[in-house]
Amino acid sequence: MKRFYLQRNDDESGISGVGKVAEGVIFTNGRCSMSWLTQISSTGFYDSIEQLIHIHGHGGKTKVVMIDG
């Protein structure tokens, strides 16, 4: 497993804020889970890190920062 967090530099929606906004894990099978660190939080599951980036990456304004490896 590998841990990561989302670093958001520009908050288009005005909801999640900027900085470290979520943290997650990529499982050995490639699927991943992510939990928002915002005041109103949720946890989601994704088939791949690429899918997560496609949904939450905001066209490159949000970066996945790997903690492990």
Steps between C-alpha positions, in 0.01 A plus 500: 500500500607857435375810677438835332332835552341756272664841485258758360649830384179659370153428637262555208194389697569696817421191706815297559748783554866496408799308633477139616130426447478118500702190579480151366650165424563302182448129563720229351232422237508862374170611650508789742311674775507867592360697793442876491652707782241774456240608756234294321687177433438187298696195393500359149627192317639505147608233251837672447701808592450616140123494550536697824717761326254525212218577745680716758808634319331820374706501182836489679413746777500215752801270531538152646799501735633152578610440859629145448732441206 
